[in-house]
Amino acid sequence: MKVMPLAISGAWIIESPVFPDDRGIFREWFKLEVLKENGVPAFEVRQANTSISKKGVIRGIHYSPEINGQSKLVTCTSGSVLDVIFDLRPDSNTYGDHAEVELSESVGKCVYISSGLGHGFQALEEDSVVTYLLDKEYSPENEFSINPVDPNLSIKWPILDFHISEKDRASANFIRINKGQDL
């Protein structure tokens, strides 16, 4: 298992081998000790989620506050997605930047996303399955979103014929704020 920091501080890509055979594939994608040894913050699983998305669906950009928010480990267990991590922390050196990682069942990658970072993805195949491990339970009062197709984000979603939820479509656009100012 390899753990490498992404260009966005507080986000890592984790690569693990995929073992295909005549039955399908096997992958070991979460080892707490390996994450700790590579500088990923302590992570105790408190909730697990799965989403299944049709090709072109965009989910996100969702985030929780840096303090008391959810950190998550995300992987694609069937199909493929373009996963996007967006830095929403005004005091960060990478504030307003984003990183993109393609996740798929056959590549063996997952991403660790610290609280305070925005997260979303687009399904690149029909019935793409994304699985999340979260360090805190869902808290509606600590869950926020930004319109994923806001041009201020500069995300180039690969499938232009996309579908997003009404909630995500109605989310606020990203407004760059000055350091020290609250979101």
Secondary structure, DSSP 8 states (H G I E B T S, - for coil): -EEEE-SSTTEEEEE--EEEETTEEEE----HHHHHHTT-------EEEEEEE-TTBEEEEEE--TTT---EEEEEEESEEEEEEEE--TTSTTTT-EEEEEEETTT-EEEEE-TTEEEEEEE-STTEEEEEEESS---GGG-EEB-TT-GGG----S-SS-B--HHHHTSB------TT---
